[in-house]
């Protein structure tokens, strides 16, 4: 409890705020670092003449904070960030 304003903190709320975010794929499966995923939709890539095609397998992903929450390396494109809503667990 704060002695100045009287605000009380709930320990359960603090634990929920500090917990790592859960990242889910297009089907609702929980993703973790090191998972393999498959792209479910053609994704245009800025500066590349062709998109990342649906069905492309991406190995050994790393989860990151932000809008594009998957960091990965795709053969033929190099390192990039993907949104978890456009992939499914392999």
Secondary structure, DSSP 8 states (H G I E B T S, - for coil): --TTT-----HHHHHHHHS---EE-TTS-EE-TT--EEE-S-B--TT-SS-B-TT-EE-S-EE-SSSS-EEEEETTTEEEEE-GGGEEE-
